[in-house]
Amino acid sequence: MPDDAPAEMTVALDGAVGCIADARSSASEFLTRAQREHGLPVSARAMDLTQLVVSELVTNALKYAPGPVMLQLRITGGSVEITVWDTDPTLPTARSADAGRVGQHGLEIVMAVVQGFEAHREPVGKRITGRLALLDDPLLDFDG
């Protein structure tokens, strides 16, 4: 990656109306800038999944943790890392599948689409990270 590439971006979110949409928009702008200004390859699928993961992680943080939320996007190698920090130290756990359950599928969705997932307690709160490839895996596009 070029030295002036947007390797990292951090956004503070206060939970105000519209901040989840703002977080998705920030993610899109970050990847678009990396693509346009620095020639980094970013597939349409990676763009869409990044916005989905941002939306789900930020929504969960705002729903379950009091106080501010931080969103960090970082390009490392051929991936984008999406990290959300919040003030609640309780680590999330994916619930067992239940087709009849309405809602509360966010973590399941995130874990189904990311290539890497980590959850760590911090001195204050926790940090959740999902990792997505910037380019599609050719095996995922196989229709046969």
C-alpha positions in Angstrom: 0.0 0.0 0.0 1.4 3.5 -0.8 2.7 5.6 2.1 -0.1 8.1 1.7 -2.9 5.6 1.5 -5.7 5.9 4.0 -4.5 3.0 6.2 -6.8 3.9 9.1 -9.8 6.0 10.1 -11.5 6.4 13.5 -15.0 7.8 14.0 -16.5 8.7 17.4 -20.2 7.9 17.6 -22.5 9.4 20.2 -25.7 7.4 19.5 -27.6 10.3 18.0 -30.3 9.6 15.5 -28.6 8.7 12.2 -25.2 7.7 13.6 -25.5 4.1 12.3 -26.1 5.4 8.8 -23.2 7.9 9.3 -21.0 5.0 10.3 -21.9 3.0 7.1 -21.3 6.1 5.0 -17.9 6.6 6.7 -16.9 3.1 5.9 -18.0 3.5 2.2 -16.1 6.7 1.9 -13.0 5.2 3.5 -12.9 2.3 1.0 -13.9 4.5 -2.0 -11.0 6.8 -1.2 -8.6 3.9 -0.8 -9.7 2.6 -4.2 -9.9 5.9 -6.1 -6.9 7.8 -4.7 -4.5 4.9 -4.0 -5.5 2.2 -6.4 -6.3 -0.4 -3.8 -8.6 -3.0 -5.2 -12.0 -3.1 -3.4 -14.7 -5.4 -4.8 -18.3 -4.4 -4.7 -18.9 -7.4 -2.4 -16.3 -6.1 0.0 -17.8 -2.6 0.0 -21.3 -4.1 0.7 -20.1 -6.5 3.4 -18.1 -3.8 5.1 -21.1 -1.6 5.4 -23.2 -4.5 6.7 -20.6 -5.5 9.4 -20.3 -1.8 10.4 -24.0 -1.5 10.7 -24.4 -4.7 12.8 -21.5 -4.0 15.1 -22.4 -0.4 15.7 -26.0 -1.2 16.2 -25.1 -3.8 18.9 -22.8 -1.5 20.6 -25.3 1.3 20.8 -28.1 -1.1 21.9 -26.2 -2.9 24.7 -23.5 -0.5 26.0 -24.0 2.8 27.7 -21.9 5.7 26.5 -19.9 6.5 23.4 -18.8 4.1 20.6 -15.7 4.2 18.5 -15.5 2.8 15.0 -12.1 2.1 13.5 -11.4 1.0 9.9 -7.9 -0.2 9.0 -6.5 -1.6 5.8 -3.9 -4.3 6.4 -2.6 -6.3 3.5 -5.6 -7.3 1.4 -8.2 -6.9 4.1 -10.2 -4.2 5.9 -10.4 -4.6 9.7 -13.6 -3.2 11.2 -13.3 -2.6 14.9 -15.9 -1.3 17.2 -15.2 -0.3 20.8 -17.9 0.3 23.4 -18.1 0.7 27.2 -19.6 -2.7 28.2 -17.0 -5.3 29.1 -19.4 -8.2 28.4 -18.2 -10.2 25.4 -20.9 -11.0 22.8 -21.9 -14.6 22.2 -23.7 -15.8 19.1 -27.0 -17.4 19.9 -28.0 -20.8 18.6 -29.9 -20.7 15.3 -33.6 -20.2 15.7 -35.7 -19.5 12.6 -38.6 -18.3 14.8 -36.6 -15.7 16.6 -37.3 -12.1 15.5 -34.2 -9.9 15.6 -31.0 -10.5 17.6 -29.2 -12.1 14.6 -26.5 -9.3 14.2 -23.6 -11.3 15.6 -24.6 -14.4 13.6 -24.7 -12.3 10.4 -21.3 -10.8 11.1 -19.6 -14.1 11.9 -21.1 -15.6 8.7 -19.6 -13.0 6.4 -16.2 -12.2 7.9 -12.9 -14.1 7.4 -11.8 -13.3 10.9 -13.5 -12.3 14.2 -12.1 -11.3 17.5 -13.6 -10.0 20.8 -11.4 -8.6 23.6 -12.0 -7.0 26.9 -10.3 -3.7 27.3 -9.4 -1.8 30.5 -12.7 0.0 29.8 -15.3 -1.9 27.8 -14.5 -4.2 24.9 -13.2 -4.2 21.3 -14.9 -6.3 18.6 -13.0 -6.8 15.3 -14.2 -8.3 12.0 -11.8 -8.8 9.0 -13.0 -8.9 5.4 -11.0 -9.5 2.2 -10.9 -6.5 -0.2 -11.1 -8.8 -3.2 -13.5 -11.6 -3.7 -12.4 -15.2 -3.4 -12.8 -16.7 -6.9 -14.2 -19.9 -5.2 -17.1 -17.8 -3.8 -18.1 -16.9 -7.4 -18.3 -20.4 -8.6 -21.8 -21.1 -10.0 -21.4 -24.7 -11.1 
